[in-house]
Structure formats: C-alpha cells, structure tokens
Amino acid sequence: MRSSRPSTNLTAMERATARLWREGTRWIIQIDIDGARYTERDYDDIANACHAIASILRQHGERATNLDENECESYDEPLGLVICTQCGADAFVRTCEHAADRPIRLVEGFAYCRACRP
C-alpha cells in the first residue's frame, strides 16, 4: 500500500500489507512494513481495528523518523518532549520562542507533526 501524499520519511516505506481477522469477540490486526511484522490483538470492533491500521501506516510511512531539534545556540533552554496528538510521533524540540519551523508544533492547544498538519 502506498500513500498518494509525498513522504517526508528519509527512508520511505516501500511496501506494506495489512490483515485483520476475528478471534472470538476480539479483532486482530497484522501489518507487515518492509518485511517487519507488527501484530495487535485487542480491538472491540472492526472500525477501531481499521483505524489502528491507518494510524500505524501513517506513522511509519508519512513522517520523518528523526524529528528531534538541536539545542538553541542563543539561549540556554532545555529541549522539551512533544508528542503529536494525531499519530503519536514524538520529538525533542526547542522551548525558546524564536525558532523557525518546528517539527511538532502547538495549534489551538493540540500538538501536530508536519505530516499530520502541514
């Protein structure tokens, strides 16, 4: 499965397959991304299982794998850990106010990486 959006990942995903099936009352998903298998077994319904597949593929295929910023040279401020509220991508970012384009930024109280909200 390939995304129609341009990838920002430096080592872009080349191939991904996803399966889902039911065991008893739970839904199971299995995703293979470039030969690496990922399985989860704990979904109440098919909608949540499909949403998890989409989120995992987006997280692995449409964002840079390293979003961390370097420390600011002008100020002695520590880096802060910020997590995208949409896909779960995380990065250590500058806490000073003068930095230009953040890899993860706050918009109306929510944190977004560049892939989730360009």
TORKOL-4160 file (C-alpha; in steps of 0.2 Angstrom, whole numbers, padded with zeros to 4 digits, m for minus):
118
<pt num="1" X="0000" Y="0000" Z="0000"/>
<pt num="2" X="0007" Y="0017" Z="m0005"/>
<pt num="3" X="0001" Y="0034" Z="0000"/>
<pt num="4" X="m0003" Y="0047" Z="m0013"/>
<pt num="5" X="0004" Y="0060" Z="m0002"/>
<pt num="6" X="0023" Y="0064" Z="m0003"/>
<pt num="7" X="0033" Y="0055" Z="0010"/>
<pt num="8" X="0043" Y="0065" Z="0022"/>
<pt num="9" X="0052" Y="0050" Z="0029"/>
<pt num="10" X="0070" Y="0049" Z="0024"/>
<pt num="11" X="0069" Y="0030" Z="0022"/>
<pt num="12" X="0052" Y="0029" Z="0014"/>
<pt num="13" X="0041" Y="0014" Z="0016"/>
<pt num="14" X="0042" Y="0003" Z="0001"/>
<pt num="15" X="0029" Y="m0010" Z="0004"/>
<pt num="16" X="0016" Y="m0013" Z="0017"/>
<pt num="17" X="0002" Y="m0026" Z="0019"/>
<pt num="18" X="m0012" Y="m0027" Z="0032"/>
<pt num="19" X="m0023" Y="m0041" Z="0038"/>
<pt num="20" X="m0037" Y="m0041" Z="0050"/>
<pt num="21" X="m0047" Y="m0056" Z="0057"/>
<pt num="22" X="m0058" Y="m0060" Z="0071"/>
<pt num="23" X="m0054" Y="m0072" Z="0086"/>
<pt num="24" X="m0069" Y="m0074" Z="0097"/>
<pt num="25" X="m0075" Y="m0057" Z="0102"/>
<pt num="26" X="m0059" Y="m0048" Z="0098"/>
<pt num="27" X="m0052" Y="m0041" Z="0081"/>
<pt num="28" X="m0034" Y="m0044" Z="0077"/>
<pt num="29" X="m0023" Y="m0034" Z="0065"/>
<pt num="30" X="m0007" Y="m0039" Z="0057"/>
<pt num="31" X="0004" Y="m0026" Z="0047"/>
<pt num="32" X="0020" Y="m0030" Z="0038"/>
<pt num="33" X="0030" Y="m0015" Z="0034"/>
<pt num="34" X="0045" Y="m0018" Z="0023"/>
<pt num="35" X="0047" Y="m0036" Z="0030"/>
<pt num="36" X="0044" Y="m0031" Z="0048"/>
<pt num="37" X="0029" Y="m0039" Z="0056"/>
<pt num="38" X="0018" Y="m0030" Z="0069"/>
<pt num="39" X="0003" Y="m0038" Z="0077"/>
<pt num="40" X="m0010" Y="m0032" Z="0089"/>
<pt num="41" X="m0025" Y="m0042" Z="0096"/>
<pt num="42" X="m0036" Y="m0031" Z="0106"/>
<pt num="43" X="m0049" Y="m0022" Z="0096"/>
<pt num="44" X="m0068" Y="m0022" Z="0101"/>
<pt num="45" X="m0074" Y="m0019" Z="0083"/>
<pt num="46" X="m0069" Y="m0018" Z="0065"/>
<pt num="47" X="m0069" Y="0001" Z="0065"/>
<pt num="48" X="m0056" Y="0003" Z="0078"/>
<pt num="49" X="m0045" Y="m0011" Z="0070"/>
<pt num="50" X="m0046" Y="m0002" Z="0054"/>
<pt num="51" X="m0042" Y="0015" Z="0062"/>
<pt num="52" X="m0027" Y="0007" Z="0070"/>
<pt num="53" X="m0021" Y="0000" Z="0054"/>
<pt num="54" X="m0022" Y="0018" Z="0046"/>
<pt num="55" X="m0013" Y="0026" Z="0061"/>
<pt num="56" X="0001" Y="0014" Z="0061"/>
<pt num="57" X="0004" Y="0015" Z="0042"/>
<pt num="58" X="0003" Y="0034" Z="0043"/>
<pt num="59" X="0015" Y="0035" Z="0057"/>
<pt num="60" X="0028" Y="0024" Z="0049"/>
<pt num="61" X="0026" Y="0030" Z="0031"/>
<pt num="62" X="0022" Y="0048" Z="0031"/>
<pt num="63" X="0034" Y="0056" Z="0044"/>
<pt num="64" X="0052" Y="0058" Z="0047"/>
<pt num="65" X="0059" Y="0045" Z="0058"/>
<pt num="66" X="0070" Y="0058" Z="0067"/>
<pt num="67" X="0061" Y="0074" Z="0071"/>
<pt num="68" X="0072" Y="0080" Z="0085"/>
<pt num="69" X="0079" Y="0098" Z="0085"/>
<pt num="70" X="0097" Y="0103" Z="0091"/>
<pt num="71" X="0098" Y="0114" Z="0106"/>
<pt num="72" X="0097" Y="0133" Z="0104"/>
<pt num="73" X="0113" Y="0141" Z="0102"/>
<pt num="74" X="0106" Y="0158" Z="0108"/>
<pt num="75" X="0098" Y="0153" Z="0124"/>
<pt num="76" X="0102" Y="0141" Z="0137"/>
<pt num="77" X="0085" Y="0132" Z="0137"/>
<pt num="78" X="0082" Y="0113" Z="0138"/>
<pt num="79" X="0074" Y="0104" Z="0124"/>
<pt num="80" X="0056" Y="0098" Z="0128"/>
<pt num="81" X="0047" Y="0082" Z="0123"/>
<pt num="82" X="0032" Y="0085" Z="0112"/>
<pt num="83" X="0020" Y="0071" Z="0105"/>
<pt num="84" X="0009" Y="0073" Z="0090"/>
<pt num="85" X="m0009" Y="0071" Z="0096"/>
<pt num="86" X="m0014" Y="0063" Z="0079"/>
<pt num="87" X="m0001" Y="0050" Z="0075"/>
<pt num="88" X="0010" Y="0049" Z="0091"/>
<pt num="89" X="0026" Y="0054" Z="0083"/>
<pt num="90" X="0037" Y="0062" Z="0096"/>
<pt num="91" X="0052" Y="0074" Z="0096"/>
<pt num="92" X="0063" Y="0084" Z="0107"/>
<pt num="93" X="0060" Y="0102" Z="0102"/>
<pt num="94" X="0067" Y="0119" Z="0107"/>
<pt num="95" X="0057" Y="0128" Z="0120"/>
<pt num="96" X="0063" Y="0145" Z="0115"/>
<pt num="97" X="0051" Y="0156" Z="0105"/>
<pt num="98" X="0062" Y="0162" Z="0091"/>
<pt num="99" X="0064" Y="0145" Z="0082"/>
<pt num="100" X="0058" Y="0145" Z="0064"/>
<pt num="101" X="0049" Y="0129" Z="0058"/>
<pt num="102" X="0046" Y="0116" Z="0072"/>
<pt num="103" X="0045" Y="0098" Z="0068"/>
<pt num="104" X="0030" Y="0097" Z="0080"/>
<pt num="105" X="0021" Y="0112" Z="0085"/>
<pt num="106" X="0006" Y="0118" Z="0095"/>
<pt num="107" X="m0010" Y="0123" Z="0086"/>
<pt num="108" X="m0025" Y="0128" Z="0096"/>
<pt num="109" X="m0019" Y="0118" Z="0111"/>
<pt num="110" X="m0015" Y="0102" Z="0101"/>
<pt num="111" X="0002" Y="0096" Z="0095"/>
<pt num="112" X="0004" Y="0091" Z="0077"/>
<pt num="113" X="0019" Y="0085" Z="0067"/>
<pt num="114" X="0022" Y="0091" Z="0049"/>
<pt num="115" X="0014" Y="0076" Z="0041"/>
<pt num="116" X="m0002" Y="0077" Z="0051"/>
<pt num="117" X="m0005" Y="0096" Z="0049"/>
<pt num="118" X="0007" Y="0103" Z="0036"/>
